[in-house]
């Protein structure tokens, strides 16, 4: 019985660790999504101003954040 209790404690600890990891990933996903929304507004504004350099720079950042977000989604799916 003590071995079973220890295994059960280990399982509970591992589940708490997994839940904390999921929460951290979810927070990072929310941060990235918010940053992408802000960048989209900046890109629109720069486009309206005809600021091609800003659109290009912001577009590159947007693509990079999208890649990072996709990686976080994959990480979340693996941890879930």
Biotite code that builds the C-alpha atoms (Angstrom):
import biotite.structure as struc

atoms = struc.array([
    struc.Atom([0.000, 0.000, 0.000], chain_id="A", res_id=1, res_name="UNK", atom_name="CA", element="C"),
    struc.Atom([2.794, 2.545, 0.727], chain_id="A", res_id=2, res_name="UNK", atom_name="CA", element="C"),
    struc.Atom([4.186, 2.067, -2.793], chain_id="A", res_id=3, res_name="UNK", atom_name="CA", element="C"),
    struc.Atom([0.746, 2.710, -4.251], chain_id="A", res_id=4, res_name="UNK", atom_name="CA", element="C"),
    struc.Atom([0.367, 5.843, -2.124], chain_id="A", res_id=5, res_name="UNK", atom_name="CA", element="C"),
    struc.Atom([3.786, 7.081, -3.235], chain_id="A", res_id=6, res_name="UNK", atom_name="CA", element="C"),
    struc.Atom([2.892, 6.456, -6.877], chain_id="A", res_id=7, res_name="UNK", atom_name="CA", element="C"),
    struc.Atom([-0.371, 8.278, -6.335], chain_id="A", res_id=8, res_name="UNK", atom_name="CA", element="C"),
    struc.Atom([1.486, 11.230, -4.750], chain_id="A", res_id=9, res_name="UNK", atom_name="CA", element="C"),
    struc.Atom([3.903, 11.263, -7.684], chain_id="A", res_id=10, res_name="UNK", atom_name="CA", element="C"),
    struc.Atom([1.008, 11.233, -10.125], chain_id="A", res_id=11, res_name="UNK", atom_name="CA", element="C"),
    struc.Atom([-0.693, 14.124, -8.318], chain_id="A", res_id=12, res_name="UNK", atom_name="CA", element="C"),
    struc.Atom([2.564, 16.091, -8.295], chain_id="A", res_id=13, res_name="UNK", atom_name="CA", element="C"),
    struc.Atom([3.078, 15.421, -12.002], chain_id="A", res_id=14, res_name="UNK", atom_name="CA", element="C"),
    struc.Atom([-0.502, 16.478, -12.767], chain_id="A", res_id=15, res_name="UNK", atom_name="CA", element="C"),
    struc.Atom([-0.026, 19.749, -10.826], chain_id="A", res_id=16, res_name="UNK", atom_name="CA", element="C"),
    struc.Atom([3.197, 20.356, -12.782], chain_id="A", res_id=17, res_name="UNK", atom_name="CA", element="C"),
    struc.Atom([1.391, 19.676, -16.053], chain_id="A", res_id=18, res_name="UNK", atom_name="CA", element="C"),
    struc.Atom([-1.457, 22.035, -15.112], chain_id="A", res_id=19, res_name="UNK", atom_name="CA", element="C"),
    struc.Atom([1.002, 24.806, -14.200], chain_id="A", res_id=20, res_name="UNK", atom_name="CA", element="C"),
    struc.Atom([2.788, 24.287, -17.520], chain_id="A", res_id=21, res_name="UNK", atom_name="CA", element="C"),
    struc.Atom([-0.494, 24.472, -19.423], chain_id="A", res_id=22, res_name="UNK", atom_name="CA", element="C"),
    struc.Atom([-1.417, 27.680, -17.599], chain_id="A", res_id=23, res_name="UNK", atom_name="CA", element="C"),
    struc.Atom([1.954, 29.218, -18.461], chain_id="A", res_id=24, res_name="UNK", atom_name="CA", element="C"),
    struc.Atom([1.573, 28.251, -22.122], chain_id="A", res_id=25, res_name="UNK", atom_name="CA", element="C"),
    struc.Atom([-1.982, 29.618, -22.199], chain_id="A", res_id=26, res_name="UNK", atom_name="CA", element="C"),
    struc.Atom([-0.781, 32.923, -20.737], chain_id="A", res_id=27, res_name="UNK", atom_name="CA", element="C"),
    struc.Atom([1.949, 33.119, -23.375], chain_id="A", res_id=28, res_name="UNK", atom_name="CA", element="C"),
    struc.Atom([-0.599, 32.367, -26.117], chain_id="A", res_id=29, res_name="UNK", atom_name="CA", element="C"),
    struc.Atom([-2.842, 35.169, -24.835], chain_id="A", res_id=30, res_name="UNK", atom_name="CA", element="C"),
    struc.Atom([0.114, 37.580, -24.757], chain_id="A", res_id=31, res_name="UNK", atom_name="CA", element="C"),
    struc.Atom([1.136, 36.687, -28.314], chain_id="A", res_id=32, res_name="UNK", atom_name="CA", element="C"),
    struc.Atom([-2.433, 36.994, -29.596], chain_id="A", res_id=33, res_name="UNK", atom_name="CA", element="C"),
    struc.Atom([-2.756, 40.440, -28.000], chain_id="A", res_id=34, res_name="UNK", atom_name="CA", element="C"),
    struc.Atom([0.580, 41.530, -29.460], chain_id="A", res_id=35, res_name="UNK", atom_name="CA", element="C"),
    struc.Atom([-0.510, 40.307, -32.902], chain_id="A", res_id=36, res_name="UNK", atom_name="CA", element="C"),
    struc.Atom([-3.755, 42.290, -32.660], chain_id="A", res_id=37, res_name="UNK", atom_name="CA", element="C"),
    struc.Atom([-1.763, 45.402, -31.788], chain_id="A", res_id=38, res_name="UNK", atom_name="CA", element="C"),
    struc.Atom([0.608, 44.821, -34.686], chain_id="A", res_id=39, res_name="UNK", atom_name="CA", element="C"),
    struc.Atom([-2.313, 44.371, -37.060], chain_id="A", res_id=40, res_name="UNK", atom_name="CA", element="C"),
    struc.Atom([-3.644, 47.778, -36.020], chain_id="A", res_id=41, res_name="UNK", atom_name="CA", element="C"),
    struc.Atom([-0.190, 49.304, -36.509], chain_id="A", res_id=42, res_name="UNK", atom_name="CA", element="C"),
    struc.Atom([0.129, 47.700, -39.953], chain_id="A", res_id=43, res_name="UNK", atom_name="CA", element="C"),
    struc.Atom([-3.264, 49.075, -40.959], chain_id="A", res_id=44, res_name="UNK", atom_name="CA", element="C"),
    struc.Atom([-2.311, 52.536, -39.740], chain_id="A", res_id=45, res_name="UNK", atom_name="CA", element="C"),
    struc.Atom([1.057, 52.445, -41.501], chain_id="A", res_id=46, res_name="UNK", atom_name="CA", element="C"),
    struc.Atom([-0.663, 51.282, -44.690], chain_id="A", res_id=47, res_name="UNK", atom_name="CA", element="C"),
    struc.Atom([-3.138, 54.135, -44.493], chain_id="A", res_id=48, res_name="UNK", atom_name="CA", element="C"),
    struc.Atom([-0.223, 56.561, -44.129], chain_id="A", res_id=49, res_name="UNK", atom_name="CA", element="C"),
    struc.Atom([1.559, 54.947, -47.054], chain_id="A", res_id=50, res_name="UNK", atom_name="CA", element="C"),
    struc.Atom([4.550, 54.098, -44.846], chain_id="A", res_id=51, res_name="UNK", atom_name="CA", element="C"),
    struc.Atom([5.884, 51.160, -46.836], chain_id="A", res_id=52, res_name="UNK", atom_name="CA", element="C"),
    struc.Atom([8.980, 50.712, -44.655], chain_id="A", res_id=53, res_name="UNK", atom_name="CA", element="C"),
    struc.Atom([6.865, 50.469, -41.496], chain_id="A", res_id=54, res_name="UNK", atom_name="CA", element="C"),
    struc.Atom([4.443, 48.036, -43.144], chain_id="A", res_id=55, res_name="UNK", atom_name="CA", element="C"),
    struc.Atom([7.393, 45.854, -44.171], chain_id="A", res_id=56, res_name="UNK", atom_name="CA", element="C"),
    struc.Atom([9.040, 45.975, -40.732], chain_id="A", res_id=57, res_name="UNK", atom_name="CA", element="C"),
    struc.Atom([5.784, 45.357, -38.877], chain_id="A", res_id=58, res_name="UNK", atom_name="CA", element="C"),
    struc.Atom([4.815, 42.617, -41.326], chain_id="A", res_id=59, res_name="UNK", atom_name="CA", element="C"),
    struc.Atom([8.075, 40.789, -40.645], chain_id="A", res_id=60, res_name="UNK", atom_name="CA", element="C"),
    struc.Atom([7.465, 41.050, -36.889], chain_id="A", res_id=61, res_name="UNK", atom_name="CA", element="C"),
    struc.Atom([3.901, 39.814, -37.398], chain_id="A", res_id=62, res_name="UNK", atom_name="CA", element="C"),
    struc.Atom([5.159, 36.755, -39.317], chain_id="A", res_id=63, res_name="UNK", atom_name="CA", element="C"),
    struc.Atom([7.691, 36.016, -36.584], chain_id="A", res_id=64, res_name="UNK", atom_name="CA", element="C"),
    struc.Atom([5.028, 36.264, -33.859], chain_id="A", res_id=65, res_name="UNK", atom_name="CA", element="C"),
    struc.Atom([2.707, 34.031, -35.872], chain_id="A", res_id=66, res_name="UNK", atom_name="CA", element="C"),
    struc.Atom([5.451, 31.390, -36.013], chain_id="A", res_id=67, res_name="UNK", atom_name="CA", element="C"),
    struc.Atom([5.996, 31.721, -32.270], chain_id="A", res_id=68, res_name="UNK", atom_name="CA", element="C"),
    struc.Atom([2.254, 31.429, -31.648], chain_id="A", res_id=69, res_name="UNK", atom_name="CA", element="C"),
    struc.Atom([2.042, 28.277, -33.782], chain_id="A", res_id=70, res_name="UNK", atom_name="CA", element="C"),
    struc.Atom([4.883, 26.773, -31.729], chain_id="A", res_id=71, res_name="UNK", atom_name="CA", element="C"),
    struc.Atom([3.058, 27.610, -28.477], chain_id="A", res_id=72, res_name="UNK", atom_name="CA", element="C"),
    struc.Atom([-0.133, 25.982, -29.814], chain_id="A", res_id=73, res_name="UNK", atom_name="CA", element="C"),
    struc.Atom([1.868, 22.840, -30.625], chain_id="A", res_id=74, res_name="UNK", atom_name="CA", element="C"),
    struc.Atom([3.463, 22.940, -27.174], chain_id="A", res_id=75, res_name="UNK", atom_name="CA", element="C"),
    struc.Atom([0.023, 23.320, -25.565], chain_id="A", res_id=76, res_name="UNK", atom_name="CA", element="C"),
    struc.Atom([-1.381, 20.396, -27.565], chain_id="A", res_id=77, res_name="UNK", atom_name="CA", element="C"),
    struc.Atom([1.538, 18.193, -26.534], chain_id="A", res_id=78, res_name="UNK", atom_name="CA", element="C"),
    struc.Atom([1.114, 19.106, -22.856], chain_id="A", res_id=79, res_name="UNK", atom_name="CA", element="C"),
    struc.Atom([-2.687, 18.762, -22.785], chain_id="A", res_id=80, res_name="UNK", atom_name="CA", element="C"),
])
